[in-house]
Amino acid sequence: MKKLAAIVLIPLFLIGCSSEQTIQVAGITTDEEKRAEIESLIRDKKDVYTGTAIMAEDEVLIAIQVNPWVGFKEQKVEKELQKEIEEKYPELNVLVSSDFKMHWETQKLLEEEDEKKVTDEVKKLKDLAKEET
C-alpha cells in the first residue's frame, strides 16, 4: 500500500513543483511593443504554464495550456485573457485557445519562414477554432 501511495503521490508532487512558464510570441509584425505587452499579459496569468502567440498583420492567435489542477476552469482563463488583449488592442483580431491541437499547430508555425503562409495558416486556424463541431 505504501508503494502504491508513493507511485501516485511522487508524480503529482513533481508536476506541482514545475512552475516555469514557457511563453513565445512570434510573427511577422514589427511592433515590438505589442509583442512585449502580449507576452507580459500571458505571463501575468498564473494559471498558464505555456503559451504561444502568432501575430500576422492584424490577426493574433494565442494558444495556451493551463496548469493541470485548474483544468476545469481553462475556458474561463481563456476568455479572461482574450478580453484583456481585446481591451488593450481593439484594432487586433484576437483568438485565445486552450485546445492542445491549436498549441501544437502554433508551435509548428514558429519555425515557418514564409510570411504569406503564416498569415494564411493563422486565418485558417482561427476559422477552424470558431467552428463548433
PEJO-V770603 format. One record per pair of residues at least 24 apart in sequence whose ideal C-beta (glycine too) atoms are under 6 Angstrom apart, sorted by the first residue. I is the first residue (numbers start at 0). J is the second residue. D is the distance in whole Angstrom. If there is no record, write none. Layout:
{{I;J;D} {I;J;D}}
This chain:
{{20;48;6} {21;49;4} {22;50;5} {23;51;5} {24;52;4} {25;109;5} {26;53;5} {26;54;3} {26;55;5} {27;55;6} {27;114;5} {28;54;4} {40;83;6} {40;84;6} {44;80;6} {46;76;5} {51;105;4} {51;106;6} {53;105;5} {53;108;5} {53;121;6} {55;117;5} {55;118;4} {55;121;5} {57;91;6} {57;92;6} {58;92;5} {58;121;5} {59;91;5} {59;93;5} {60;94;5} {60;121;5} {60;124;6} {60;125;6} {61;95;5} {62;96;5} {62;101;4} {62;102;4} {62;105;4} {63;97;5} {64;102;6} {73;97;4} {94;125;5} {94;128;6} {96;128;5}}
